[in-house]
Amino acid sequence: MASVSAILVLLSSGCAYHWGYSDNSLPGGYTLIAVPVFRNLSQEPGIQVSATTALRTQISRNAKLRIVGINEAPVVARGTIRTVDIVGSGIVRGEEGSSFEDLPKNATIYTRYTVSVHVDLSLVRTSDNRVVWSGSTSASEYYPAPQVQSGSINSANATYNSSARRQAIAVASERVLANLYDSMTEGF
């Protein structure tokens, strides 16, 4: 009972910790921001849309900020997707005595893939094109590879693989943009 009372006292004492999303400011105290579609330098088609949406979602959760058109905004968030890397891991080889004896000898399949998304973001003042803030980071997410069953190994489910890859890319994009947003708004 004493520990419950202590926790209640700490929570009601007005300490600096807040639950949920915080309403941090942009550098320079700006409240209006434009977020045009990111540039995509990767080989992953369409990722610029999900990355832009992820940043807009972060900004829209902040009661102090409002997304406006580029002609109305004193600052513009300019994003660039640098790379999207997909790396296989968890190697299974076709060898005698393995559960994948039906694989051709020395064939290799992956049991999971890791998707890494690298994004650059800068906050540019529209009046003089001066960069007010910039940051760069990456985030990763994994997904299991399509499961190939022993005995009927002729192909894996390409639809699953495409769907799982896109979902992992979306999660990694959301994570990287949340990190960049937090970095951009901390302490301002």
N, C-alpha and C positions, 0 to 999 in steps of 0.2 A: 504493500500500500504506500509505503514511503517513497518507493521508486516511481510509482505512478504520479504522486504529488510533485516530485522533483521534475519529472518530465513536463507536467502541465505548467509549472512555474517557468521553466525554460522557454516553452513555446509561447507563453503569453507575455514574456518579458520584453518583447520588441527587439529581439536579436536580429542581426542582418540577414539571416537565412530566410529565403522565400520558397514557397512551394509552387510548382508549376512554372509557366513561362514568365520570364522577367521582361520588363519594358525598358530595356537599355536603349540608349540613344546612339545615333550615328556620330562618327567623328565630325566635329564642327557644329554639332547640335542640330543638324538638318532633320527635318521631319517629313519632307516630301522626297520621293526617290523614284526614278524610272528604272525599270529592269527589262531591257530589250533581250531578245533571244540570244543565247550564248553562241560564240563561234565554236565550231567543232573541227579540231585538227586531227581527231582520231579517225580510225577506220570504221567506227561503230555508227551506222546510220540512225538518225533520230534521237540520239542521246542528248542533244542540245535542248530539245523540248522538255524532257523530264528533268534535266538539271535546272533549267530556267524556272520551271514550275516548283521545284524543291525550294529554291531561294525565295520565290514569291510567297510560298506558303509560310516560310519562316518569318518573313517581313510582315505578312498580314496578321500574324499572331500577336504582334506588338502594337498595343493601343496608341503608342506615341507616333507611329510611322504610318504613312499612307503612300501607296503606289499610285503614281500619276503618269501621264504621257510624257514623252521625252521633251516636248516643247514647254511643259509646265514645271519640270523638275530642276531644282538647283544642283542636284547630283545624280549621276547615272552609275548603276552597278554594271560593270563590263566584265563578263565572264568568258573564259576560254577553256574548253575541254582539251587538255594537252594529249592525254593518252588514255586508252582503255586496253588493259592487258588481261588476257585470259590464259592461265597457266594450269595445265593438268598435273595431278598428283595422285598418290595412292596407286602405284603401278601394279598391274596384275599381268603376269606373263604366261603364255601358253607353254606349259612344260608337262612332262609325264609326272603323274602322281598328284597334280594339282586338281582343284575342282573345275578347272577350265581346260581339261585335256582336249576338248573339241576345238580350241583355238589352234590355228596353224602354229607350228613350231617357231619359237622366238617372236611370236606376235605379242604386242603390248597394248593393253587398254588401260585407261585411267578410271579410277573410282570416284574422283571428285575434281572439280575445277575451282580455281580461285580467280575472281574478277577484281581487278584493281582499277580505280578511276582517279585520275590526277587532274585537278582543276586549278586554274589561276583566276583570281577575282580582284578587281580594283574598283575603288569608288572615285569617280572623276567629277570634279566641279565643272559644270557646263559653261560658266561665265568665262573661264580662261583655260579649260582643258587640263587643269592641274590635278594630278593624282593626290587625293586626300588620304587614302588608305589603300594598301594592297596586301594580298596574302596568297599563299599557295599551299595546297595540301592534297593528300590522297587518302582514300579509304578503300577497304577491301571487303568482299563478301564471298562466301563459297556456296557452291551447290553440288549435290551429288550427281554423278554422271548417269546417263540412262543405264539401266541394269540389263546386261546381256545374260540371258539364261543359257546354261550349259545344255547341249543337245540340240538347240535350235539357233545356233549362232549364224545368222546371215545378215542381220542388221540390228541397229538399236533404234529406239523411238526418236526420230528426228524432231517431231513436234514437241515432245517433252523437253528435249535438249534446248530447243530454241526458246520455249516458254520459260524454262528454268534460268537460262542465261539472261534473258531480258529482265526477269524478276530480280536476279542478283545484281544486275547493272543498276536497276532502279533503286534498290536498297543502298548500294554503295554510293550512288549519286546523292540520295537524301542525306546520308551520313556525312559525306564530304561537304555538302552545302550547309548543313547544320553546324559543322565545325567552323567553317569560314564565317558564317553569320555570327556565331558566338564570338569569334576572334575580332570581327569588325566592330561589334557593339560593346565589347567589354571595356569598362572604364571610361565611357564617354557620356 
